[in-house]
Amino acid sequence: MSEEALGLIPLLFSVVMLAPLCIGITRAAAAGRLLHNGGVGIRTRKTTRSQAAWQAGHAAALPIINHLWWMAGATVTIAVLVQWQAGGSWGIVAGLAGMGAEVAILMHATKAAGHAAERS
């Protein structure tokens, strides 16, 4: 196995682990099992102003954050195929692009959480 292919493993592990971590936290906060705190969750000025805003924001973000499962699966598949076909560092580039797409999903979810928190 090439050095580039070995470098792809920790990146893809991070891509995959981001999904259950973020989904689990968001689901717990939306259900009221995770009170607003200084450690985890979608922490913005709007979502932390009250417990109701916290829950409403996370409830609105959850359907968007659930897309992380699909993005993680697609990223792993594409990165492995690209690494296998093109070699070099191209698999890592594909993995980083997938990680960037996950960050975009999280940013979109944060925006939706802020809007929902304002309305609560």
Long-range contacts (C-beta under 8 A, 24 or more apart in sequence): 2-87, 4-83, 4-87, 4-88, 4-89, 4-91, 4-92, 5-83, 5-91, 7-89, 7-92, 8-79, 8-80, 8-83, 8-91, 8-92, 8-95, 11-79, 11-92, 11-95, 11-96, 11-99, 12-75, 12-76, 12-79, 12-80, 12-95, 14-99, 15-72, 15-75, 15-76, 15-95, 15-98, 15-99, 15-102, 16-72, 16-76, 18-68, 18-72, 18-99, 18-102, 19-68, 19-69, 19-71, 19-72, 19-102, 22-65, 22-68, 22-106, 23-62, 23-65, 23-66, 23-68, 23-69, 26-58, 26-61, 26-62, 26-65, 26-109, 27-58, 27-62, 29-54, 29-55, 29-58, 30-55, 30-58, 30-59, 30-61, 30-62, 31-55, 42-109, 42-110, 42-113, 44-110, 44-113, 44-114, 44-117, 46-113, 46-114, 46-117, 46-118, 47-113, 47-114, 47-117, 49-117, 50-120, 52-120, 53-117, 53-118, 53-120, 54-117, 55-120, 56-116, 56-117, 56-119, 56-120, 57-112, 57-113, 57-114, 57-116, 57-117, 57-120, 58-113, 59-116, 60-112, 60-113, 60-115, 60-116, 60-117, 61-109, 61-110, 61-112, 61-113, 61-116, 64-105, 64-108, 64-109, 64-112, 65-105, 65-106, 65-109, 67-105, 68-102, 68-105, 68-106, 71-98, 71-101, 71-102, 71-105, 72-98, 72-102, 74-98, 75-99, 75-101, 75-102
